[in-house]
Amino acid sequence: MASKTVEDVLFPGIDVRVERVSDSSGGLVVEAISTGRPGRCPDCRKQARRVHSSY
């Protein structure tokens, strides 16, 4: 049986690194950082350094 990482279970198909997991007020808090390549702007196709906008 193959073992799975926390990242595989909580974020399947997303490139993240879990930094910290803690228990807070009866809930589980997961702090994760994206490790994937930045996206590209759909208009100018330049590599994005930040989120341009959201809806």
C-alpha distance (Angstrom), angle and dihedral (degrees) to the residues before:
residue distance angle dihedral
M1 . . .
A2 3.81 . .
S3 3.78 117.0 .
K4 3.80 120.6 -130.0
T5 3.76 129.4 -144.9
V6 3.81 124.3 -127.3
E7 3.81 87.5 -108.2
D8 3.83 91.7 55.2
V9 3.79 92.4 51.0
L10 3.82 100.0 42.1
F11 3.82 100.5 31.3
P12 3.81 109.3 26.7
G13 3.79 112.4 -172.7
I14 3.82 94.0 5.6
D15 3.81 121.8 108.9
V16 3.81 103.8 -127.8
R17 3.79 138.6 138.3
V18 3.80 116.5 -142.8
E19 3.80 108.1 -133.3
R20 3.79 100.7 179.8
V21 3.80 141.1 -1.6
S22 3.80 119.6 -163.7
D23 3.79 140.7 165.3
S24 3.80 113.9 -118.8
S25 3.81 126.1 176.2
G26 3.78 93.6 -27.3
G27 3.82 93.4 -46.2
L28 3.75 134.4 97.5
V29 3.82 117.6 -116.6
V30 3.80 116.7 -158.4
E31 3.81 119.9 -170.7
A32 3.80 112.2 -162.9
I33 3.79 136.6 171.0
S34 3.78 125.6 -149.4
T35 3.80 113.3 -114.7
G36 3.79 96.1 178.9
R37 3.77 124.7 106.5
P38 3.81 115.6 -87.7
G39 3.76 116.7 -98.0
R40 3.77 126.8 -115.1
C41 3.78 128.8 -113.5
P42 3.82 107.0 -103.7
D43 3.83 90.9 -141.3
C44 3.83 105.9 43.1
R45 3.87 97.3 17.5
K46 3.82 91.3 -136.5
Q47 3.77 116.6 143.2
A48 3.79 108.7 -94.8
R49 3.80 120.7 -123.9
R50 3.81 92.7 -176.5
V51 3.78 141.6 5.1
H52 3.80 107.6 -72.0
S53 3.80 95.5 -160.4
S54 3.77 144.1 -29.6
Y55 3.76 136.6 -149.8
